[in-house]
Amino acid sequence: MLHLNKKLGVATLLLFLCLGCKIKPNLSLYSDHPEILTDYYQVSSNGMQLPVFYGRPGGLILGQIEDQNTEFIIDYQAEIHSFETIPEGSVSQIDIDGQQASFQVDRPVNFFIRINGNYVYPLMVSVSKPEKVQPTTNMITFEAGIHDAGVITLKDNQTLFLKKGAYVNGTILVDGVENVKICGEGILTGKSYKEGSHPAGIFLNHCQNIEITGISIIDAPACAVVINSAEKVYLNNLKILGNREQRMGDDAFNIFNAQHITINNVMANTRNNSVALMNNSGQANEDITVKNATFWKGDYGNVIEIGYKAENMFLKNCTFKHITIAHIDAGSIINITGKNNIIEDLSYVDFQTFDCRFMLYNVKLDSLSKVKNVHFEQLNYSGLVPAYSDFIFGTAENAKAFWFNHLQYKGLKVKNMSDLNVKSTDYIPKINALLP
């Protein structure tokens, strides 16, 4: 009994020493690499300090929730005067005390935190349930810790598993194969690569039946995920943090000549495009869905981009829905441009834009482009800045192909083009198409 008490006494003493020295056991994985974490925010959850991963556009928190509310506490480097979550209602029980803010999360959710109106360095928060991955015989696993992996080339029927706490410096190549899965709660980073040294953080090229879930991508050498001439690709619960100061090509998702693609429940803060549909061979982008996404975009490109590298493109059956745009410095929310394109069945549904410093919608088609069934529906801009739009349809037939329903601009229902702060247009769509 005396021996047991001594053990308890030593354990208690060590615990107090750890607290007194501010030793953070759950951060020890990165203790030799302080550049991985940001000191701009200090965050704890349910009594344990969380790593806040560093990226020049902001910091990234990866939180978890199971069957009950999870509390988060943020220590900021200055007095907190305002605390916003985008979208609103993402958290509950917000309490501010000096340089500290606490709140609770009761469900899996992606959101941004802006303290004292700071648009330069927002905090990106993704709270999800723990991912359960079943071991397989053909699995490559990265355990918790820092790994210099280089180019990871996957083969048919392989699974790549990045465990929670894994920080993998490298890129992933999925080329000419099928039935590949990339999963886990770890992080893929390209911090040590020069811009443009690799085609993407994850490059899916001429492949099919690909699933990517759970992981985060920080500072890819180019676009975070490129899907090129691939089909049957499913992406879910990805978090992407770019590098605003150094990477001009840090798009979140580039899609070339791809079919049957679903991107669901993703979150990205990049300097350039959030999602770009392009082509390089005149092939089709068909049956593409992006849904339940939360984006923060910097001063290059557009949020949803159709136009760059998009000449002679056939685009069919593409849907973007339930999209939250927290902030955009430049470019537009929706961009549809290009030459001699064929666009059929294109839908933008339920967009909530909270801050836009430039354009909302930019449509510039030439007279050779042919358009059918383009829907803008339930698009709401609630920002204070008077963002504007341009609609150049190219032909009267193209203009008739656009339908506008249930749009709002700065809290007011859009009833005509002038309500949308349209600067230029060559044709006016039917007024009843704009009526709520």
LINNORGI-V107028 format. One record per residue. N is the residue number from 1. RES is the residue in three letters. PHI is phi in radians with two decimals (NA if undefined). Layout:
n->{N | N}
res->{RES | RES}
phi->{PHI | PHI}
This chain:
n->{1 | 2 | 3 | 4 | 5 | 6 | 7 | 8 | 9 | 10 | 11 | 12 | 13 | 14 | 15 | 16 | 17 | 18 | 19 | 20 | 21 | 22 | 23 | 24 | 25 | 26 | 27 | 28 | 29 | 30 | 31 | 32 | 33 | 34 | 35 | 36 | 37 | 38 | 39 | 40 | 41 | 42 | 43 | 44 | 45 | 46 | 47 | 48 | 49 | 50 | 51 | 52 | 53 | 54 | 55 | 56 | 57 | 58 | 59 | 60 | 61 | 62 | 63 | 64 | 65 | 66 | 67 | 68 | 69 | 70 | 71 | 72 | 73 | 74 | 75 | 76 | 77 | 78 | 79 | 80 | 81 | 82 | 83 | 84 | 85 | 86 | 87 | 88 | 89 | 90 | 91 | 92 | 93 | 94 | 95 | 96 | 97 | 98 | 99 | 100 | 101 | 102 | 103 | 104 | 105 | 106 | 107 | 108 | 109 | 110 | 111 | 112 | 113 | 114 | 115 | 116 | 117 | 118 | 119 | 120 | 121 | 122 | 123 | 124 | 125 | 126 | 127 | 128 | 129 | 130 | 131 | 132 | 133 | 134 | 135 | 136 | 137 | 138 | 139 | 140 | 141 | 142 | 143 | 144 | 145 | 146 | 147 | 148 | 149 | 150 | 151 | 152 | 153 | 154 | 155 | 156 | 157 | 158 | 159 | 160 | 161 | 162 | 163 | 164 | 165 | 166 | 167 | 168 | 169 | 170 | 171 | 172 | 173 | 174 | 175 | 176 | 177 | 178 | 179 | 180 | 181 | 182 | 183 | 184 | 185 | 186 | 187 | 188 | 189 | 190 | 191 | 192 | 193 | 194 | 195 | 196 | 197 | 198 | 199 | 200 | 201 | 202 | 203 | 204 | 205 | 206 | 207 | 208 | 209 | 210 | 211 | 212 | 213 | 214 | 215 | 216 | 217 | 218 | 219 | 220 | 221 | 222 | 223 | 224 | 225 | 226 | 227 | 228 | 229 | 230 | 231 | 232 | 233 | 234 | 235 | 236 | 237 | 238 | 239 | 240 | 241 | 242 | 243 | 244 | 245 | 246 | 247 | 248 | 249 | 250 | 251 | 252 | 253 | 254 | 255 | 256 | 257 | 258 | 259 | 260 | 261 | 262 | 263 | 264 | 265 | 266 | 267 | 268 | 269 | 270 | 271 | 272 | 273 | 274 | 275 | 276 | 277 | 278 | 279 | 280 | 281 | 282 | 283 | 284 | 285 | 286 | 287 | 288 | 289 | 290 | 291 | 292 | 293 | 294 | 295 | 296 | 297 | 298 | 299 | 300 | 301 | 302 | 303 | 304 | 305 | 306 | 307 | 308 | 309 | 310 | 311 | 312 | 313 | 314 | 315 | 316 | 317 | 318 | 319 | 320 | 321 | 322 | 323 | 324 | 325 | 326 | 327 | 328 | 329 | 330 | 331 | 332 | 333 | 334 | 335 | 336 | 337 | 338 | 339 | 340 | 341 | 342 | 343 | 344 | 345 | 346 | 347 | 348 | 349 | 350 | 351 | 352 | 353 | 354 | 355 | 356 | 357 | 358 | 359 | 360 | 361 | 362 | 363 | 364 | 365 | 366 | 367 | 368 | 369 | 370 | 371 | 372 | 373 | 374 | 375 | 376 | 377 | 378 | 379 | 380 | 381 | 382 | 383 | 384 | 385 | 386 | 387 | 388 | 389 | 390 | 391 | 392 | 393 | 394 | 395 | 396 | 397 | 398 | 399 | 400 | 401 | 402 | 403 | 404 | 405 | 406 | 407 | 408 | 409 | 410 | 411 | 412 | 413 | 414 | 415 | 416 | 417 | 418 | 419 | 420 | 421 | 422 | 423 | 424 | 425 | 426 | 427 | 428 | 429 | 430 | 431 | 432 | 433 | 434 | 435 | 436}
res->{MET | LEU | HIS | LEU | ASN | LYS | LYS | LEU | GLY | VAL | ALA | THR | LEU | LEU | LEU | PHE | LEU | CYS | LEU | GLY | CYS | LYS | ILE | LYS | PRO | ASN | LEU | SER | LEU | TYR | SER | ASP | HIS | PRO | GLU | ILE | LEU | THR | ASP | TYR | TYR | GLN | VAL | SER | SER | ASN | GLY | MET | GLN | LEU | PRO | VAL | PHE | TYR | GLY | ARG | PRO | GLY | GLY | LEU | ILE | LEU | GLY | GLN | ILE | GLU | ASP | GLN | ASN | THR | GLU | PHE | ILE | ILE | ASP | TYR | GLN | ALA | GLU | ILE | HIS | SER | PHE | GLU | THR | ILE | PRO | GLU | GLY | SER | VAL | SER | GLN | ILE | ASP | ILE | ASP | GLY | GLN | GLN | ALA | SER | PHE | GLN | VAL | ASP | ARG | PRO | VAL | ASN | PHE | PHE | ILE | ARG | ILE | ASN | GLY | ASN | TYR | VAL | TYR | PRO | LEU | MET | VAL | SER | VAL | SER | LYS | PRO | GLU | LYS | VAL | GLN | PRO | THR | THR | ASN | MET | ILE | THR | PHE | GLU | ALA | GLY | ILE | HIS | ASP | ALA | GLY | VAL | ILE | THR | LEU | LYS | ASP | ASN | GLN | THR | LEU | PHE | LEU | LYS | LYS | GLY | ALA | TYR | VAL | ASN | GLY | THR | ILE | LEU | VAL | ASP | GLY | VAL | GLU | ASN | VAL | LYS | ILE | CYS | GLY | GLU | GLY | ILE | LEU | THR | GLY | LYS | SER | TYR | LYS | GLU | GLY | SER | HIS | PRO | ALA | GLY | ILE | PHE | LEU | ASN | HIS | CYS | GLN | ASN | ILE | GLU | ILE | THR | GLY | ILE | SER | ILE | ILE | ASP | ALA | PRO | ALA | CYS | ALA | VAL | VAL | ILE | ASN | SER | ALA | GLU | LYS | VAL | TYR | LEU | ASN | ASN | LEU | LYS | ILE | LEU | GLY | ASN | ARG | GLU | GLN | ARG | MET | GLY | ASP | ASP | ALA | PHE | ASN | ILE | PHE | ASN | ALA | GLN | HIS | ILE | THR | ILE | ASN | ASN | VAL | MET | ALA | ASN | THR | ARG | ASN | ASN | SER | VAL | ALA | LEU | MET | ASN | ASN | SER | GLY | GLN | ALA | ASN | GLU | ASP | ILE | THR | VAL | LYS | ASN | ALA | THR | PHE | TRP | LYS | GLY | ASP | TYR | GLY | ASN | VAL | ILE | GLU | ILE | GLY | TYR | LYS | ALA | GLU | ASN | MET | PHE | LEU | LYS | ASN | CYS | THR | PHE | LYS | HIS | ILE | THR | ILE | ALA | HIS | ILE | ASP | ALA | GLY | SER | ILE | ILE | ASN | ILE | THR | GLY | LYS | ASN | ASN | ILE | ILE | GLU | ASP | LEU | SER | TYR | VAL | ASP | PHE | GLN | THR | PHE | ASP | CYS | ARG | PHE | MET | LEU | TYR | ASN | VAL | LYS | LEU | ASP | SER | LEU | SER | LYS | VAL | LYS | ASN | VAL | HIS | PHE | GLU | GLN | LEU | ASN | TYR | SER | GLY | LEU | VAL | PRO | ALA | TYR | SER | ASP | PHE | ILE | PHE | GLY | THR | ALA | GLU | ASN | ALA | LYS | ALA | PHE | TRP | PHE | ASN | HIS | LEU | GLN | TYR | LYS | GLY | LEU | LYS | VAL | LYS | ASN | MET | SER | ASP | LEU | ASN | VAL | LYS | SER | THR | ASP | TYR | ILE | PRO | LYS | ILE | ASN | ALA | LEU | LEU | PRO}
phi->{NA | -1.09 | -1.09 | -1.13 | -1.10 | -1.10 | -1.09 | -1.11 | -1.12 | -1.13 | -1.10 | -1.13 | -1.06 | -1.10 | -1.08 | -1.13 | -1.09 | -1.08 | -1.15 | -1.15 | -1.56 | 0.99 | -1.29 | -2.05 | -0.96 | -1.33 | -1.83 | -1.15 | -1.04 | -1.99 | -1.11 | -1.51 | -2.34 | -1.10 | -1.20 | -1.25 | -1.87 | -1.71 | -1.80 | -1.22 | -2.22 | -2.04 | -2.30 | -2.23 | -2.43 | 0.87 | 1.54 | -2.03 | -1.26 | -1.78 | -1.21 | -1.94 | -1.33 | -1.62 | -2.68 | -1.08 | -1.32 | 2.89 | -1.91 | -2.18 | -1.91 | -1.97 | -1.77 | -2.28 | -2.46 | -2.07 | -1.87 | -2.50 | -1.03 | -2.01 | -1.68 | -2.14 | -2.21 | -1.95 | -1.78 | -1.74 | -1.59 | -2.66 | -1.04 | -1.59 | -1.79 | -2.49 | -2.43 | -2.16 | -1.96 | -2.18 | -1.33 | -1.11 | 1.40 | -1.25 | -2.29 | -2.35 | 0.92 | -1.29 | -2.37 | -1.99 | -2.46 | 1.15 | -1.67 | -2.19 | -2.28 | -2.18 | -2.78 | -2.16 | -2.10 | -2.01 | -2.83 | -1.08 | -2.83 | -1.99 | -2.80 | -1.89 | -2.00 | -2.13 | -1.85 | 0.96 | 1.18 | -1.37 | -1.58 | -1.43 | -2.36 | -1.29 | -1.80 | -1.75 | -2.15 | -2.21 | -1.97 | -2.44 | -1.40 | -0.97 | -1.51 | -1.77 | -2.07 | -1.47 | -1.07 | -2.24 | -1.30 | -2.09 | -2.09 | -1.78 | -2.11 | -1.92 | -1.33 | -1.02 | 2.33 | -1.76 | -2.30 | -1.71 | -1.73 | 1.19 | -1.51 | -1.69 | -1.77 | -1.72 | -1.96 | -0.92 | 1.11 | -1.69 | -2.11 | -1.90 | -2.04 | -1.77 | -1.18 | -0.98 | 1.64 | -1.30 | -2.19 | -1.84 | -1.54 | 2.94 | -2.31 | -2.11 | -2.04 | -2.11 | -2.19 | 1.17 | -2.20 | -2.50 | 1.01 | -2.05 | -2.23 | -2.11 | -2.64 | 2.08 | -2.07 | -1.51 | -2.16 | -1.82 | -2.28 | -2.10 | -1.04 | -1.60 | -1.73 | -1.29 | -1.05 | 1.40 | -1.25 | -2.38 | -1.21 | -3.02 | -1.15 | -2.21 | -1.97 | -1.76 | -2.23 | 0.87 | -2.32 | -2.64 | 0.99 | -2.03 | -2.25 | -2.25 | -2.42 | 1.50 | -1.34 | -2.05 | -2.20 | -2.09 | 0.96 | -1.14 | -1.19 | -2.59 | -1.05 | -1.15 | -2.31 | -1.96 | -1.97 | -2.14 | 0.87 | -2.09 | -2.55 | 1.00 | -2.05 | -2.19 | -2.02 | -2.52 | 1.00 | -1.69 | -2.09 | -2.24 | -2.20 | -1.58 | -2.31 | -1.14 | -1.46 | -2.00 | -1.82 | -1.46 | -1.80 | -1.56 | -0.99 | -1.41 | -2.35 | -1.98 | -2.18 | -2.01 | 0.84 | -2.08 | -2.35 | 1.04 | -2.03 | -2.19 | -2.08 | -2.27 | 0.96 | -2.00 | -2.49 | -2.59 | -2.24 | -2.31 | -1.39 | -1.90 | -0.90 | -1.40 | -2.37 | -2.23 | -1.78 | -2.39 | -2.58 | -2.36 | -2.63 | 1.35 | -1.42 | -1.68 | -1.77 | -2.44 | 1.01 | -2.07 | -2.23 | -2.10 | -2.54 | 0.96 | -2.00 | -2.23 | -2.22 | -2.28 | -2.19 | -1.52 | -1.81 | -2.31 | 1.19 | -2.37 | -1.27 | -1.94 | -1.85 | -2.24 | 2.80 | -1.18 | 0.93 | -2.33 | -1.49 | 1.00 | -1.66 | -1.82 | -2.14 | -2.47 | 0.99 | -2.08 | -2.28 | -2.14 | -2.54 | 0.99 | -1.96 | -1.87 | -1.94 | -1.30 | -2.86 | -2.50 | -1.38 | -2.65 | 1.34 | -2.37 | -1.28 | -2.12 | -2.14 | -2.28 | -2.40 | 2.24 | -2.16 | 0.98 | -1.67 | -1.98 | -2.16 | -2.34 | 1.02 | -2.07 | -2.24 | -2.13 | -2.28 | 1.05 | -1.82 | -2.05 | -1.93 | -1.73 | -2.70 | -2.39 | -1.66 | -2.55 | -1.94 | -1.54 | -2.24 | -2.23 | -2.04 | -2.42 | -1.89 | -1.60 | -1.24 | -1.50 | -1.29 | -2.17 | -2.22 | -2.40 | 1.00 | -1.95 | -1.99 | -1.92 | -2.45 | 0.97 | -1.78 | -2.18 | -1.91 | -2.04 | -1.30 | -1.57 | -1.29 | -1.32 | -1.08 | -2.11 | -2.44 | -2.26 | -2.32 | -1.95 | -1.55 | 1.55 | -2.48 | -1.13 | -1.13 | -1.11 | -1.08 | -1.18 | -1.38 | -1.61 | -2.15 | -2.11 | -2.36 | 1.02 | -1.68 | -2.28 | -2.32 | 0.93 | 1.52 | -1.95 | -1.24 | -1.49 | -2.00 | -2.72 | -1.12 | -1.16 | -1.12 | -1.63 | 0.96 | -1.43 | -1.51 | -2.58 | -2.78 | -1.81 | -2.41 | -1.83 | -1.08 | -0.97 | -1.09 | -1.16 | -1.23 | -1.65 | -1.23 | -1.11}
